[in-house]
Amino acid sequence: MIRRPALRGSPRRWVRRHRRLLAALSAALATVAAIGALRSPPAASPSPVDADGSSTAEHGALVPITLDVPGVAAALRPGDVVDLVAVSDSGVGEVVIAAAVVVGRPGSAPVFSGGSSAVLLMSVPQEAAVSLAATAATSELTAVIREAAVGS
């Protein structure tokens, strides 16, 4: 009894027969490698900085707040300095925290979470964190964006 090899014909013949498949696989692999090489590494979240250059995370607290106007949250970027204002039912506003720093959004929360509000993570002085958290739980909050310093 004569045994036949598992591969019919020569390897050269197999490659010639399947050249289109091999070319498509090679092109796909090259594309994946090129995209992987060009993709930038994930950006580290910026560390909030006070006017004196020190990190607010060293002597502050991070407080998640809910802004009741999602468009305001969409305009904010990490590093922006804002005044947080509590708005009463009668429409009167009161500054709760001056010069809070926007750190970002918790996790991967979208800007429009739930459709009527947006959650942001704010860096505030440690002494004011509890007061801000309590106000955020009982009042509608909005933010007044401070103008960037000239030359920065």
C-alpha positions in Angstrom: 0.0 0.0 0.0 1.3 3.4 -1.0 0.9 6.3 1.4 0.1 9.7 0.1 1.5 12.8 1.8 -1.1 14.8 3.7 -0.3 17.8 1.5 -1.3 17.4 -2.1 1.4 18.5 -4.4 4.3 20.8 -3.4 4.0 23.8 -1.0 4.7 26.1 -4.0 1.6 24.8 -5.7 -0.5 25.3 -2.6 0.7 28.9 -2.3 0.0 29.6 -6.0 -3.5 28.1 -5.6 -4.3 30.3 -2.5 -2.4 33.4 -3.5 -5.5 35.7 -3.3 -6.4 34.5 0.2 -2.8 34.9 1.4 -2.6 38.4 -0.2 -5.8 39.5 1.6 -4.6 38.1 4.9 -1.3 39.9 4.5 -3.0 43.2 3.6 -5.3 42.9 6.7 -2.3 42.1 8.9 -0.3 45.1 7.6 -3.3 47.4 8.1 -3.8 46.3 11.7 -0.1 46.8 12.4 -0.1 50.2 10.8 -3.1 51.4 12.8 -1.6 50.0 16.0 1.7 51.9 15.3 -0.1 55.2 14.5 -2.5 55.1 17.4 -1.5 57.5 20.1 -1.3 56.2 23.6 -4.2 57.2 25.9 -3.7 60.7 27.3 -3.3 60.9 31.0 -5.9 63.0 32.7 -4.5 66.4 33.6 -3.8 67.2 37.2 -5.7 70.3 38.3 -3.4 73.1 39.1 -3.9 76.2 41.3 -2.8 79.7 40.3 0.4 79.2 42.3 1.3 76.1 40.3 0.6 73.5 43.0 -1.6 70.6 42.4 -5.1 71.0 43.8 -5.3 67.2 44.4 -2.6 67.6 47.0 -4.7 69.8 49.3 -8.2 69.6 47.8 -11.0 67.2 47.2 -12.7 65.8 44.1 -16.4 66.2 44.2 -18.8 64.8 41.6 -21.5 67.4 40.8 -24.6 67.3 38.5 -25.1 70.3 36.3 -28.7 70.8 35.4 -27.9 72.3 32.0 -26.1 69.7 29.9 -25.0 72.4 27.4 -22.8 74.0 30.0 -21.1 70.7 30.8 -20.5 70.2 27.1 -18.6 73.5 27.0 -16.3 72.6 29.9 -13.0 70.9 29.5 -10.5 69.5 32.1 -8.5 72.3 33.5 -11.3 75.0 33.1 -11.8 77.2 36.2 -15.4 77.8 37.0 -17.6 79.4 39.7 -20.4 77.0 40.8 -23.7 78.7 41.3 -26.7 77.3 43.1 -30.0 78.4 41.5 -33.1 78.6 43.8 -36.7 77.9 42.7 -37.2 81.7 42.4 -34.4 82.0 40.0 -31.9 83.7 42.3 -28.3 82.5 42.0 -25.7 82.2 44.8 -22.0 81.4 44.2 -21.3 78.2 46.2 -17.7 77.7 45.2 -15.4 80.2 43.4 -12.6 78.9 41.3 -13.4 75.2 41.1 -11.3 73.3 38.6 -12.9 70.8 36.2 -11.1 67.5 36.4 -13.3 65.6 33.9 -16.2 63.2 33.8 -16.4 60.1 36.1 -15.5 57.0 34.3 -16.8 57.2 30.7 -20.0 59.0 31.5 -21.3 60.8 28.4 -21.9 64.6 28.4 -25.6 64.1 28.3 -26.3 61.5 31.0 -30.0 60.8 31.3 -30.9 63.7 29.0 -31.6 66.4 31.6 -28.3 66.7 33.5 -24.5 66.1 33.3 -22.1 64.8 35.9 -18.7 66.4 36.2 -15.8 65.8 38.6 -14.6 69.1 40.2 -11.5 69.8 42.3 -12.3 72.1 45.3 -10.7 73.1 48.6 -11.1 70.4 51.2 -13.0 72.7 53.6 -15.6 73.4 50.9 -16.1 69.9 49.6 -18.8 68.9 52.1 -20.7 72.1 51.6 -20.6 71.7 47.9 -21.8 68.1 48.0 -24.7 69.1 50.2 -25.7 72.0 48.0 -25.4 69.8 44.9 -27.8 67.3 46.5 -30.4 69.9 47.3 -30.1 72.7 44.7 -29.8 73.0 40.9 -26.2 73.9 40.0 -24.7 75.7 37.0 -21.3 76.9 36.2 -19.9 80.3 35.3 -16.7 79.8 33.2 -13.9 82.1 34.2 -12.0 83.8 31.4 -8.6 82.3 30.8 -5.6 84.3 32.1 -3.9 86.5 29.5 -0.7 84.8 28.2 -1.6 81.2 29.2 
